[in-house]
Amino acid sequence: MSHHVPRPPVSTRHAFALAFDLALRRDAVHSLLVPLLLRAPWAIALGRLQPLALHALETGEGSGPVVGLASVALIGDFIVLLIVGAMLRFRARSVYDTAPWLRPPSPLEAYARGARRIPWLLLTELVRNGALALAGSISILPAAFMRLRAESFAADFVRNVALLIVAFCLSLPTLLLGYRLAIATEAVVLDERDLAGAFQRSFRLMHGRFERWLELVAASGALVLIVSLASAAASAAIPALAGPTGIVLTLLMVVAVTPIVQYAWTFFYLRLVEVEQPPVEVPPAYAATPGNGGGPGSHRAEASARTPSGNEPEA
């Protein structure tokens, strides 16, 4: 009679624990400092240009050059984010299921492998966000017909409630797409070769994981919210940090914690891939005796033949 090894649980807490361990203890330089230095110039430029761009759009004076510079800074930060994000995904996979005391390998290989996946990563981001934006725009259409003024809401109560119900129903496809395509970028960078394969893999792996997805989204948002509130508190306590300087500080703090969020999503994906693998059958106890071809050597050979999920050697 054979026994099955229980499958590991999919835990948001465990994903963030691995993320904090890698980012803060095992590899703080290449996980936090280097990505921050690469994105800091763009974040500073966006923080300085954002108030100017809003003022220019309101007054119409000199809006072209300011908005153009802000657009260049936004695109530059997005490109750097893609490169750093792809590197972080490979860096997380390189340490997944390894001993905690082992140092991660050189980041140059992760940058090189990540750079080769940038075209597909960009396409996946554009298609996924475009689909979400399209679905979201449909869900807010009923709001254009709602009358939410205090003097008219009671008179049109039934109509407004009906429109709210319609808006909620139309928002469900957006929620479904966001949930089922949540790990498409991880899939296209680490495993899949094209957009269709990444979408299919994300749909398959996320099936039945809605609660875990909500937990991961909430934990990621909470981390960003915490640093944003800390920046707001610092700006309120120190007048010199108010205004554009406070915006720059907030952007830099959000950029600083972004690798932790990326690591958590990558470890979450790797765990889902691991759970998807068929369970390993453990032979009966009598098979481990030397007379049956077993023994300690056979167990070591079996263990060495196993490769952690997501760490398969490339051809």
ZIGI-V950919 format. One record per backbone hydrogen bond with DSSP energy under -0.5 kcal/mol. CO is the residue of the C=O (numbers start at 1). NH is the residue of the N-H. Records with the same first field share a line. If there is no record, write none. Layout:
CO=NH + NH
This chain:
3=282
9=11
11=15
12=16
13=17
14=18
15=19
16=20
17=21
18=22
19=23
20=24 + 25
21=25 + 26
22=27
27=31
28=32 + 33
29=34
32=36
33=37
34=38
35=39
36=40
37=41
39=43
40=44
41=45
42=46
43=47
44=48
45=49
46=50
47=51
48=52
49=53
50=54
51=55
52=56
53=57
54=58
55=59
56=60
60=62
62=66
63=67
64=68
65=69
66=70
67=71
68=72
69=73
70=74
71=75
72=76
73=77
74=78
75=79
76=80
77=81
78=82
79=83
80=84
81=85
82=86
83=87
84=88
85=89
86=90
87=91
88=92
89=93
90=94
91=95
92=95 + 96
93=96
95=98
99=102
106=109 + 110
107=111
108=112
109=113
110=114
111=115
112=116
113=117
114=117
115=118
117=121
118=122
119=123
120=124
121=125
122=126
123=127
124=128
125=129
126=130
127=131
128=132
129=133
130=134
131=135
132=136
133=137
134=138
135=139
136=140
138=141
140=143 + 144
141=144
142=145
143=146
146=148
149=152 + 153
150=154
152=156
154=157
156=160
157=161
158=162
159=163
160=164
161=165
162=166
163=167
164=168
165=169
166=170
167=171
168=172
169=172
171=175
172=176
173=177
174=178
175=179
176=180
177=181
179=182
181=184
183=187
184=188
185=189
186=190
187=191 + 192
194=198
195=199
196=200
197=201
198=202
199=203
200=204
201=205
202=206
204=207
206=209
209=213
210=214
211=215
212=216
213=217
214=218
215=219
216=220
217=221
218=222
219=223
220=224
221=225
222=226
223=227
224=228
225=229
226=230
227=231
228=232
229=233
230=234
231=235
232=236
233=237
234=238
237=239
238=241
239=242
242=245
243=246 + 247
244=248
245=249
246=250
247=251
248=252
249=253
250=254
251=255
252=256
253=257
254=258
255=259
257=260 + 261
258=262
259=263
260=264
261=265
262=266
263=267
264=268
265=269
266=270
267=271
268=272
269=273
270=274
271=275
272=276
273=277
274=277
280=5
281=283
282=3
284=287
285=288
286=289
288=295
289=292 + 294
290=293
295=298 + 299
296=300
297=301
298=302
299=303
300=304
301=305
302=306
303=306
308=311
